[in-house]
């Protein structure tokens, strides 16, 4: 499921957050899936509880998960909406660059620069 690379310059909480977000995006973790408790995941990964808690907080702030009190943390349907909004924005961008006569390569360079 998740592995932590202790030699990576990427902080462990970010490795956890990114891995879970990717699994949600590729539907390995579908909407409604209950995530392991913070303590259980921290123990499985051999990292501090606060590290996993931070990753979960950031996922919740992004709308990818929702915490239901003692019931646990679940993959949120809002993640699907986020993806849909991004696809709509990409489609609008594609229509705009086509109308302006901008080619694919230049359009991708514009997007890459904007994401930096």
N, C-alpha and C positions, 0 to 999 in steps of 0.2 A: 504494500500500500504506500507507505512513505518511508524514505530513508534519509538520514542526515549525514552530510559530508562534513566531518569536523575540520577538514583541511580547506574547505571552501571559504572564500572571502565574504560570501553571502551569509548573513546572520541566520542562526537556526530558526528563529520565528518566521523569517521570510521564506526559508526553504519549506517550512510546514505550510505557510499561507499559500505560496505559489503552487505547491503540489496539489493541495486540496482544491484550489481554484481551477487548476487545469483538469482535475478529475471531474469537477462539476461541469466544466465546459464541454468535455468530451463524453459526458453522460456515464462515466464509470461510476460516479456518485449521482444517481438520478434524484430529482426533486422528491422530497419526503424522506430521504435516507437519514437515519439517525447516526450522528457522528459519535465516535467513542468519547467518553468523558475526558475532561482535561487531564485528570490524574492518570487515567488508564493509558491515554496516548503518550503522555510524558514518560510513564514507566516503560512502555513498549519501545520508545525511541531513546531512552536513557538521557533525557534532557529535563531541565527544570520545569515544574508545573507552570510557573509564570511565563515561560517561553511559549508554551502551547496556549495559555490563556490569552496572551497578546495576539497570537495568530488568529484565534477564534474571534477576538474583539474586532480585529481589522476586517475579517470576513463578514462579520455582522454589520459593521459600519458600511461596507460596500453593498449590503443587501443580499449577499450570497447565502447566508445562513440566518436562522432565527433561533433564539434561545427561548424555550418554553418552561422556564423555571426548573423545577425538579425533574420534569419529563426529559430534559436534555436539549441538545442542540441538533437542529435538523437543516438539511439543504432546503433552501427557500425557493419558491416559485419565482421570486423577484429576479433571480439570476437569469431565468429565461427571458424576462422582460428586458433586462439589460442587454442581452445578446441581440434581441430583436431591435432595440433602439439603435445599437451600433450598426446593424445591418441596414436599417433605414437611412442612417446618416451616410453610410458608405454608398448607398444607391444614389442619394441626392448629390453627393460629391461627384460620383461618376457621371451623372447627367450634366452637372455644371461644367466639368472639364471637357466633356465631349462638345458641349455647346460653345465653349471657348476655343475649340480646336487644339487642345493640349493633348499630346500623345500619352500613351500608357506609361512609358519609362519616366517621362517628366512628372506625370501625376503621382507615380509611386515615390519619386524623390521628394515631392512636396509633402506627401503623407509621412514619409520617414523623418523629414525635418521637423514636422509638427509634433511628432511623437517623442522627439528628443527632449 
